[in-house]
Amino acid sequence: MRFLLFTLFLFTLISLSAEDRIPEVNSLWNQAYQENWKADSVVDILAAAHNAYVLLDPFDSLEAREAIPAIKARGNIVGAYISVGTGEDWRDDFDMLDGSLVEKYWGEWPGEYFIDRISDDVMTVIKARIDKAATWGADIVEFDNMDWAFDDDARRKYGFHVSIEESLEYVNQLKDYAATLGLSCMAKNMTQGAESFAGVTYESGPSNREWWEKEDLIGFLEEGKLCVIFHYRERQPEKALSEYRERYGDKLLVLIETRSDRGYLH
């Protein structure tokens, strides 16, 4: 009988969804996205981040991945950045994507190419990154550029063939794979087809503030999911933060890049 009860308890733990295991956090730190000025340094994160969601790019920084255990020891949740909709020529696995990417690089980000088709090579590369994120001790994998197939203008300009339906099946397969390794996944810039993700990250600025479907973000917040906004180039950071709080409440995590000191208001 005791063995049966223990087995049932263990099964319950294993079957918990990834988002059920994410504790509450109260601030946001960013080493991965560098839009305009310098992102948070690993040194600053180790010194000042507590009970925070900390987004790192451990694939591009030995310092970042080696710091993951120490960052987590301060009560932080660590997210590992990966792009699931593009190949980046500065990554050491870029050559493995040869034949799976469009030929013309993305105009906004030289060296970055949209995925043309979901090939076995693409799945192998992204799953290998998820494996590494798990090995290094990350809690979450953040799926950047997962909305690429939804962009009709980019489709016409760069000529990728993957359909919206194929892209959604692809990112959810990756999410399910990450879950087998104990990792949660954050959707990026979209909630459509990401209902089972642990949360969502949006990016915005003064000229495109709250471009997303507000009800989608509110719905994720009401479900207790991790919801994040990286807001760039802001001249009035306190005012912007107050407006976000007024609309969405204090469960929304906001990181504001300020023009005055070219740094972040956490």
Order of alpha helices (4+ residues) and beta strands (2+ residues): alpha-beta-alpha-beta-alpha-beta-beta-beta-alpha-beta-alpha-alpha-beta-beta-alpha-beta-alpha-beta-beta
